[in-house]
Amino acid sequence: MASYTTHHEEGHEHHLVPVRVYSWTLVALLVLLIVTVGAGFIPMPIWLGTVVALAIAMVKTYLVMAYFMHVKFSGKLIWLFAAAGFFWLVIMVIFAYADYITRPWEPVPGF
Amino acid sequence: MSVKEAKVLEREPAPTHIEHEGILGEQFETLDQQNNAYLIGMWAFIVQEVLFLGAIFAAYGIYRLKYLHEFTLAHKELDWVVGGLNTLVLLASSYTMARAVRAAMQNKHGRQMLYLTFTLLFASVFMFNKYIEYSKKYEHHLIPGRGYDAHTIVEHAEHKELLEPLPDGNYKLKLETEKIVTPEEFKQRTQLFLGFYFILTGLHGLHVLVGMTVIGVLVGRAYIDYKKRKPVADYMPVEMVGLYWHFVDIVWIFIYPLLYLIGR
């Protein structure tokens, strides 16, 4: 199955992702879980805490998508779909926040 | 048969009909093509889910910016230990799911069944913890609605010296900055936080329940394949449910720090 192979060879044997890739992914995810809990308790400004939490969550998401969801071993079209989801999410968030954050700058009372 | 089809048959050796019998749909030329079509469909669904849940996260973020004090005090009512345990359990379930997919690709039906059962087990632990959490919120009158009461939040915040009742009855909220709110405002805004909590974790829990149902069906299918000693079974249903399951895991990866942890 070309979609799952790192080497695109013909044949009946699937080129499976080695078990150790999954195991190491799990280990990395668990370590990041500990890091994110720890970061929650380190005294720091709330905005910084939010940024750190989001950054760790994004690294964890990358690991799950790349290895568990096989994006790293899949064709370009799958990669495009995964990236498109992220891209549209970013558009939604940035535009919505740009609106709400700039409202106090307006001379009219609003949100 | 058209000339084009004839050429295709001529060029490629006959597909392994015996192996793929009952798996390859007649609308597809090759199994590879079919599998890719399955995957694209599943990913389109997941992208839709990302945007639908992303909108709720975005709304949560906007109100958190506006009512940072109230949201931070309300979020201290969530149990970060149970939440962390649930993260652990979901990450483990993602791992067993990935192993189940791998076993399915190898046509090892027994092993596939085993890993799927483990996934179900972890998911049950997750749901049980959710039940405990929700019960506590009920006991403390923290379910948004008519019976909502912010007294628990006020008491706990007062105990941690993050809230000070003023002589005029208002509350002074003390975080990085100070803010004075009326008890009614405090009640409405903490209720809003718990509304987000229940919508986000509720929708997520619903996804877990749906996932558990589908995984249950897959366990049954794997059992039948195992009993029949089927040499080759279609692994794509497991792969697609796996994608869904990992996505549900990712949603929790965001819910846990954003609701339970930040500002603790």
Boltz contact constraints between the chains, C-beta under 6 A:
constraints:
  - contact:
      token1: [A, 2]
      token2: [B, 32]
      max_distance: 6.0
  - contact:
      token1: [A, 14]
      token2: [B, 105]
      max_distance: 6.0
  - contact:
      token1: [A, 16]
      token2: [B, 102]
      max_distance: 6.0
  - contact:
      token1: [A, 16]
      token2: [B, 105]
      max_distance: 6.0
  - contact:
      token1: [A, 22]
      token2: [B, 98]
      max_distance: 6.0
  - contact:
      token1: [A, 26]
      token2: [B, 95]
      max_distance: 6.0
  - contact:
      token1: [A, 29]
      token2: [B, 91]
      max_distance: 6.0
  - contact:
      token1: [A, 33]
      token2: [B, 87]
      max_distance: 6.0
  - contact:
      token1: [A, 36]
      token2: [B, 257]
      max_distance: 6.0
  - contact:
      token1: [A, 37]
      token2: [B, 84]
      max_distance: 6.0
  - contact:
      token1: [A, 40]
      token2: [B, 261]
      max_distance: 6.0
  - contact:
      token1: [A, 40]
      token2: [B, 264]
      max_distance: 6.0
  - contact:
      token1: [A, 46]
      token2: [B, 263]
      max_distance: 6.0
  - contact:
      token1: [A, 49]
      token2: [B, 262]
      max_distance: 6.0
  - contact:
      token1: [A, 50]
      token2: [B, 262]
      max_distance: 6.0
  - contact:
      token1: [A, 53]
      token2: [B, 257]
      max_distance: 6.0
  - contact:
      token1: [A, 53]
      token2: [B, 262]
      max_distance: 6.0
  - contact:
      token1: [A, 57]
      token2: [B, 253]
      max_distance: 6.0
  - contact:
      token1: [A, 57]
      token2: [B, 254]
      max_distance: 6.0
  - contact:
      token1: [A, 57]
      token2: [B, 257]
      max_distance: 6.0
  - contact:
      token1: [A, 60]
      token2: [B, 253]
      max_distance: 6.0
  - contact:
      token1: [A, 61]
      token2: [B, 250]
      max_distance: 6.0
  - contact:
      token1: [A, 64]
      token2: [B, 246]
      max_distance: 6.0
  - contact:
      token1: [A, 64]
      token2: [B, 250]
      max_distance: 6.0
  - contact:
      token1: [A, 68]
      token2: [B, 94]
      max_distance: 6.0
  - contact:
      token1: [A, 68]
      token2: [B, 98]
      max_distance: 6.0
  - contact:
      token1: [A, 68]
      token2: [B, 246]
      max_distance: 6.0
  - contact:
      token1: [A, 69]
      token2: [B, 243]
      max_distance: 6.0
  - contact:
      token1: [A, 69]
      token2: [B, 246]
      max_distance: 6.0
  - contact:
      token1: [A, 78]
      token2: [B, 39]
      max_distance: 6.0
  - contact:
      token1: [A, 81]
      token2: [B, 43]
      max_distance: 6.0
  - contact:
      token1: [A, 85]
      token2: [B, 47]
      max_distance: 6.0
  - contact:
      token1: [A, 85]
      token2: [B, 50]
      max_distance: 6.0
  - contact:
      token1: [A, 88]
      token2: [B, 51]
      max_distance: 6.0
  - contact:
      token1: [A, 89]
      token2: [B, 50]
      max_distance: 6.0
  - contact:
      token1: [A, 89]
      token2: [B, 54]
      max_distance: 6.0
  - contact:
      token1: [A, 93]
      token2: [B, 58]
      max_distance: 6.0
  - contact:
      token1: [A, 96]
      token2: [B, 58]
      max_distance: 6.0
  - contact:
      token1: [A, 100]
      token2: [B, 62]
      max_distance: 6.0
